[in-house]
Amino acid sequence: SNFKSKKTNGMSSLSALATVFEMFKPRRTNANFNDAGRMAWGCVCEARKVVEQAAQKFVNQKEEIEERLEAIKIKEELPDLKSLNVSGGDNETKKEEDENDDTDAKNDAIMKDKFANERKWREMQHAYSSILQAVVSNKYIHLLMKRDLLSTMRLEYELWCPLCDAFAPNPFVKTKFEASFLPGNVSAFPYPAGKDHYQMCRSSKEEMQQTMLGFVPQVDNVGEIARGGKKGRDFFLDLSSAMNEMYTNEYAVSEKVWRRREQVRAAIEQVMSNSREFPPGTKVAVFGSSANGFGSPNSDLDLCLSIPASAADFTNDGKGVEAMTNLASKFTAAGMRDVNTERLTARIPIVKFNVPYNDNGTEILVECDLSLQNPLALLNTSLLRTYATISPMTCVLASIIKRWAKSRDINNPSKHTLSSYGYVLMLTYFLKNARRGDGNPILPNLQWVDPQWAQNPTNPYREIAAKPKSPQTLVAHPTLENYVVNSYFYRQGLEGLQKYCADNNGPSTIGVLLASFFHYFAYTFDYKKHVVSLGNKLVEKEVKAEEDGWSVYKSGLAIEDPFELFYDVAHVVKANNFLHIKKEFALAYSKIANEAQSKRDIITGKELIDMICEPVSQDEGRD
């Protein structure tokens, strides 16, 4: 009845059908499912009709958009009056300017329609692929459907590529339109299906991947590669060694750098105290990559003015911005350079400046950002710093992942890609869900780990049922009324957790985990259904839609902030950029897997890291 309804575009029906097939698990396997099977196949046929209609609509709108673009192009190619020495004076010039503005507006409107049309078609294909995936992965589905029908659906699913978000052309149909848009002529799928038929589908998919992605993704499991004899073990051993060496030489922060940062922080705090602009007890605190253990010696210094709780109203009545403005002038008088106050009107006011530092006779300019009252940033910094303390291996992994993301141009929120903080959260999520040989997590979840277990980690791993709620753990949100943040995480007596995490760090572990991280977010993580969250259970997008108003139809990346649970760290990532990021995960993994299985001489670990982190070229750049 949902499929027959005229009130929907079919997306909800496809999603519901996928859920039904996914959950099909009969109590009795000897029951008669003939009637249910007929209804199920009827729904699959209706789903195909929905996809066919969507394909036709996509093609029609695509042709109409191309005609509109062509009309504008023809108009732009016409000679203007000035080139023909024909002028209508100022009025004519004004008319031409208006026409140019109108053309730009039309171009923008057409491109929006183009992207919307492509997005809807991708979402429709994705929804249909979810049905196929649910069918082929359910071990009870043979009780519901006949073999020939299952054979057809398995061949269809073989054509689906989640990285392209598209089905490859159907090799069993004759017309161009049917070959380009599934399902096409379903009866053309052969039965029984043999190895040659599946190979035809794989070949069609690989040809599409080469065209759309520029490479054929490698999907073999990294564990099988690592266990593939001495060559595989030596490969990951060398990769791990190169990662550790690169971290030590380029990313590990020395005591000398820590002292420099502390001296700069203290100098800024002294200027602030002498200004008498802020309540007594106000401190300058460092947060972000300069303090959380996931930065480098060259990280900028992010600082904030921590106002005492007794003077909380100071930031709410405008006094804070006025005091920050006056403090900026004091910075200039104190010898600090390039003081910039343009962001004092932001939600969290910020002053940017450089502090000269004498390093054995050589002047160094330390770039600083000073914000006003940012307690949640300090809380996040403390959480990540604790993870870095118990698991230095996590810092090594994060340094290579951030190096990769920057090189591949997918680490810039201002360009609608993901922040470094977002990638660190993805890594932490992956490590807390990855399992050791004994079934325990690679990285304990500090916000949920049982304190008694943390002090003496033994089998099995344990978590608490609920976070403690007390005046010490419940903190009022600095900008949102009536929103309370639970700041709890395990942070005392870390020796037991340090020993537990050190036991994970075998000679080749880091290299295997890096490859596994890329593989997981390229192929395993379900972006359509789930949220990257450091909570104690799997978080679904439908739940976030109900609780926090997140888009349930957003098929891209969503990352829940560890403390501001309503905040999506990945909200800046646009749909096309998400697809590009997912492609980059697959490309990085494919480079590792291909080299690990190559029959030629294995390249060194350093050469492999350089290959993974190869700077993106202009030809590879996104439109």
N, C-alpha and C positions, 0 to 999 in steps of 0.2 A: 504493500500500500504506500510505503514511503517512496519507492521508485516511481509509482504511478502519479504521485502528487505533483501538481504544477507549481507549487509554492516554493520549491527548492531547485537548486541547480544540479542536484545529484551528488554533491560532495558529501553531505551528511549521510546519505544512503550508502555510498561506497565505504565510508569510514565505519559505519555501523556493521556492514557485512563483514569487513575485515576483522572486526572485534569478535563477531559471532564465530567465524572460522577459527580464530586464535583460541577461543575459550572452549571449543567443542571437545569435550572429554566425557564420553558416556559412562555411566556407572556399570552398565552391563554391555559387554562387547558382543553378546550373542543375540541382541535384540534386532528387530526388523526396522531398518531405517529407509525403506524404499520411498515412502511418502515424503519424509524429511529430505531425502536426497533429491527428489524431483523438485521440491521447492527451492533447495539450495542452488541447484543448477539453473533454475528459472531466474533466481536473483543474479547469478553470474552473467546470464544472457542479458538481463536488464542493465547490469553494470557495463557490459560491452556497448550496449546501445548509447548509454550516457557518454562513454568515451568517444564513440563514433560521432555523435552530435557535437561534442566539444571540439573534436578534430576539425570537423567541417566549419564550425564557427571560427576557430583559430585561423584556418586558411583564408576564409572570406575576409576577416578583419585584417589579416596580414596583407592581402592584396589591396584592400581599400587604403590602408596606411601607406603602402608603397606608391599608390597612385597620387595620394596627397603630397608625399615627399617629392615625387617627380614633377608635379605641377609647380611647386615652389622652386625647384631647381631650374625649370624652364623659364620661369619668370625672372629669376636672378641672372640668367644668361642673356636675357634681352638687353640690348645696348641702352644706356641711360641717355637722357636728353643732353647732359653736359658733354658727353663724348661726341655728340653730333652737332655741338655748338648751338644747341637750342636751349634757351633759358627762359623761364617764366618769372624771373626775379625772385624776391624774397619769399613771396607766397608759394612759388613752385618749390623752393628749397625746403620750406617748412613742410610742404606736402610730402616731399621725398623722405624727410626724416620720420614723419608719422608712418609712412608706408614701411620703412625699414623696421621701426619698432613693432608694427603689426606683423611683419614677416617673422621676426624673432619670437614673438608670442605664439604665432601659429606653429613654428618649429618646436617650441617647448611643449605645446599641447600635443603635437603629433608624437613626440618621443615618449611622453608620459603614457599615451595610449598604446604605443608599441611595447613598452616595458610591462604595462598592465596585462596586455594580451598574452605576452610570453609567460608572465608569472602565472596567470590562470591556467594556461595549458600545462605548464610544469606541475602545478599542484594537482591537476586532474590525473596526469600520468602517475604521479607519486601515489595518489589515493588508490588507483587501480593496481599499482605494483604491490601495495600493502595487502590487497586481497590475495594476490598470487603468492606472496611471501607467507601469509598465514596458512594457505592451503599446503604448499610444498613442505613446510616445516612442522606440520601437525601429524604426529605418527598415527592418529586415529582416523584421519580423513578418509582412508580407504573404506571405512564402514559407511561413509556417507555418499561417496561418489564412485562411479565406475572407472575402470582402468583407462579406458580410452579418453575420458574427460580429464582425468588426472594427467595423462600423458600430454595432452594439449596444453594444459596450464603450466606444466613444468617447462615445456619448450618456450612458451610465452615468457616465463620468468627468466629463462636463460638470456633473453634479449634485453633485459632491464639493466641499466647502469645507474646506480645512485649518484655517482660523481657527476655524470652528465645530466642527471635528473630527466632522463629520456629513455625511450625504447629504441633499440636499433631497428633498422629496416627488416621487415619480415622476409626471409629468403625463400619462402614457400608460396608466395603469391606473385602474380604476373604484372598487374597494373602498378604504375609508379605511385599513385596515391595510396593504394593499399599497402605497398611496401614501406611507405614512409610513416604511416600512422597506424599503430595497432588499435583494435584487434584485426582489422582487415578481414579477409575471408578466413574464418576460423576453420572451416572444413578443409582448408588447404594443408593444415598441419598433418603430417603423416602419422599413421598408427599401424603397427607398433613402432615406436620411436627407437631408433638404434643410435650407436655411437656417432655415426656419420651425420645424423640429423642434428645432434647436439653440437657437433663440431661446426656445422654450418651456421648455427645460431651464434656460437662463440666467435666465429670468424666475422660475422656481420657486426657483432658488438665491438670487437677489437678494431675494425675498420672505422666505426663511428667514434670510438675513443681516440684513435690516432688523429682523426679530423678535428674533433671538438676539444680535446685536452692537449694534444701534441705528444702523447705517450700512451702506451698500453699499461694500465695499472697492474702491479704485482700483488697478488692477494694471498699467497702462501703464508701460512702461520709462522711467525718468527720463531716460536719454540721448536718447530720441526727443523727449521734452518739451523738453529743453534745446536741442535742435537745431531746434525747431519755429519757426524764423523769429525776427525781432527781438524779438517779445513774450516768447518763452521765454527768450532770452538776457538781456534786460533784467530779467526776473523774478528769475533766479538771481543776476544781478549785484547787484541791490538787496538780496536776501536775504543774500548774502555780506558786503556792506558793513555791514548791520545786525548780523550775527553778530560781525564784527570790532570794531565800535563797542561792542557790549554787553560783549564780553570785556574791552576796554580800560577801560571805565568801572566794571565791577562785579567782575571776576574777576582781572585782572592784579594781581600782588602788587608793591607799590612797594618801593624800597630802604628806605624808612622802616619798613615792616612787617617786612622781613627783619632790620633792625637790632634792632627790638623783640624779635623771636623769639630772636635770638642773645643778647641781654642777659638775657632770661628764662631761657634754657637755661644760660647761664654762672652766673646766680645760684643755680639749682637745683644745679648741679654744685659750687658753692662750699659750699653747705650739706651736700651729700653728703660732700665731702672732709673738712670740719671734723668730721663725725660720727664718723669713724674706724671706721665699721661695715663698710666694704667693702675688698677687697684693693687694695693700691697699684696705680695705673694704671687704675683703674675710671673710665670716662668716661660722661657723659650725652649721648646722641645723639638727634637728631630724626628721626622717620620718618613715613610716611603722607602725607596730602595737604598737610601743612604744609611738606613738604620735597621732594615728588616733582614739583612743577610743575603738578599737576592740581587744586590746591586754590583757595582764594580768600583775600582778606585776613581773612575772618571764621572761617577754619578753626580748630578746636581744636588745641592743641599736643600731639601724641603723642610721648612720649619714652621711651627705655629706658636702663637701666643696662647698659653694655657692659663685661662682666667680662673681664679679660685671659685668654688661653688658658692661661697658667701656673697660673691659679686656677680651672680649670673645675669642680673638685669643689665649689666654694663653693655652687653652685646645686642640688646633688644631695643634700645631707645635711641640709637644713632650715635651714642657716645663712642662706640668702638671704631666706626669709620672715621670720625673726626680725630680720634687719638692716633689712628694709623696714619692719617694724612700728616699730622704734626710730627709723628715719629719719622716719616720719610724725609722730612727736611733735616732732622737731626742726623740721619744716616749720611747725608751729603756733607754736613759739617764735620762728621767723624772720619771723613776720608773714604767712605764707601762710594763706589762709582756706578754710573749708568742706572741711577735710581728711577724706576718706572712705576707710576701710580695709576696706569690706565685701567687696571682691574680692581680698583678699590670699590667699584659699584657692583661687583659680582655678588652672587648669593653668599659666597664666602670671600670677603675682601682679601686681596693679595697685593703685596708690594714686591717687585722684582729688583734685584740689585746685585752687584759684584763686590766681593770683599777681597782686597789685596792681602796676600799672605807671603811672608818672607821665608823661603825654603832654602836655608844655607846660602843666602846672598842672591838667590833667584826669586824674582817676584812671580807669584802665581795668583791668578784671579779665580776665586771660588764663586761660582754662580749660585745665587740663593733666591728662594721664593719664600716669603714670610706671609703666612695666612693668620686669620683671627679665629681663635677658638674652634679647633677642629678635633674634638675628642674621639670621634669614630675613626678618623685616620690614624690616631695614635693607638687605638685599640686593634685595628687591623695590622698595624706595624708590629705590635707586641705578639699577636698570634703567629704571624709569619716568622718573626724572629725566633719564637719557641720551636717552630717546625725546623728552622735552619739549625738550631742548637742540637736537637735530638737526632737529626739526620743530615749531616753535611753532604751526603750523596744527593739529596734533593737539590741543593744549591748548584752542584755540578750539572745536573740535568737541566735545571732552569737556565743556567748560563748558556748552554748550547741551544736550547729551544728559543731563547730570546735573540741570540745571534742569528739563528735561522729565520725567525720572523722578521727581524729588521732587514736582513739581506733580501728577503723575498717580498718586501714592501707590503706586509700584512700586519704592521705593528704601529698604526697611526690613527688614533680615534678621530682626529680632525679630518681624515680622509675616509672615515666610516669603516675602518678596520679595527682590530681588537687591541686594547692596551696591554702593556707588559703585565700589569696586575691580573688581567683576565687570563693570560696564558699561565701564570703561576697558579691561579685557582684551578684551571683545567688540569695541570700537572698534579696538584694536591688531591683533586677528586680521583684522578686515575690511580694514584698510588694507594689511596685508602681503600679502593675497590679491588686492586690487584692482589693476588694471593701468593703467599710463599708455599713451599712444599708441605708445611704442616697445616695449611688451611687458614692461617692467620694473615691479616693484612700486611702489606709491605710497610705501610705508614699508618700508625694508630691515629684515630680521629680525636684530636685534642679537645674538641668541644663536647665529646660524648664518651670518651674512654672512662672506664670505671677506675677511680683513683686508687683503689686497693690493688687492682690488677696492674696499674701503671707503676706502682712501687715495686712489684715483684712479678714481672710478666711471665706467665706460664700458660700452657694450654688449658682450656681454650680462651681465645680473646673475648673480653667482656666489655659491654657498654652499659651506661646508666639508662634507666627508662625515661627520666625527665631531668632537665637541668635544674640545679638549685635556684630558688628565687629568694633573694634577701636584699636588704638595702645596699649591700656591698656589690651585688651582681646586677641589680636592675638600675639602669641609667636612663634618664630622660633624654629624648632625642634633642639635639641642639637647635633644630629649626622647625620640627613638626610638633605641634601641640598634641597631647594625649597619645603619643607614640613612645613606648618604653622599649629599650634595647636590653636584652639579656647578655651581659658582657662576660659570662662565665666561659672559661676554658681551663684545662689542666695546665698549670705552669710551675708547680713547686715540686721539688724532689725529682729531678729529671734523669738521675743517674740510671735508673732501671730502664727507662725508655731509650736512653742513649746506647746502652748495651744491647737492647733488643734490636734497634735499627742497625747497629754495627754488625750484627750477625747476618743481616741481609746482603752485606756488601762483599760478595765474592769477587774474584778477579775479573770476571766478564759480565757481572750483573748490570752495571750502568749502561753498557752498550746494548744489551738485550732489552733493558727497560726503555731506552730511547727509541729503539725500533718499535717496541710494543706500544709506546705512547702514540707514535705516528699511525700505526695500524689501527689502534682502538678508535681514534677520532676520525679516521678515514672511512672505516668499514663497520665498526661494531656499535658505536654509540647511536642511539635512536633520537635524532634531533627533532623529529616530528612529535614525539610523545614526551620526551624527558627533558629535565633541566639539570645542568651541572650545579650540584649543590653539595655543601659540606655537612648537610644534615645527617641524621642517623637512619634515614630510609630513602627509598627511591622517590623523587619528587616528579610528579607528572604536570604537564603544562595545563591540563584541564583544572587541576587543583589551584595552580597559580592564577588562572583566569578567574576562578570563583573568589579567591581570597584577596588578590592584589590587582585584578583587572588586566593581567597580561593577555596578549592576543593568543587565543587557542589555535588560530589558523596559521600562526607564524611557524613555518617549517624550518627556520634557521636556528642558529645558536642562541641559547638563553643561559645566563649564568646568574645564580642567586648570590647576592652579597652575603658573607658569613654572619653579619650582624644586622644590617638593614635589609631584612628578608624581603621587603617589598621592591627592592631595587635590582634591576636587571643590568649587570655590568656590561653585557653585550648589546645593550639597546641601540648603540650607535651603529652597529654592523648592518649594512643594507643587504638585501637579498642577493644581489649579484656578487657582492663582496664575500658573503658567506660561502657561496658556491666556489669562489676562487680560493678561499682559505681551505675549504674541504679538499679541493683539488691539490693544493700544496701539501697537505698532510699525506695524501696518497703518493704524490711525486717523491717526497722525501723518503717514505717507506720503500717505494719501488726502487729507488737508487740503492738503498741499503741491501734489499733482498736480491736485486740483480747482481750486485757485486759479490755478495756472499755466496751465490750459486754460480758465479762465472767460471768458465773452464780455463780462462787465461790466468796469468799471475795475479794474485790478489793485490790490490792497491793498499797503501799504508792507511792506518787510522786517521792520520792528519789529512791525507789526500781525500779520504772519504768525507770528513767533516767539511773540507773546503768545497767538495762537490755538492753536498747537501745545502750548504750556505752560499752557494754561488749567487752573486748579486743579480737581481732580475734585470733583463735587458729591455730596451725600448720595444723590441718586437714582441716580448712577452707581456708588456704592460696592458692593463685593462682599459677598455673603452670608457 
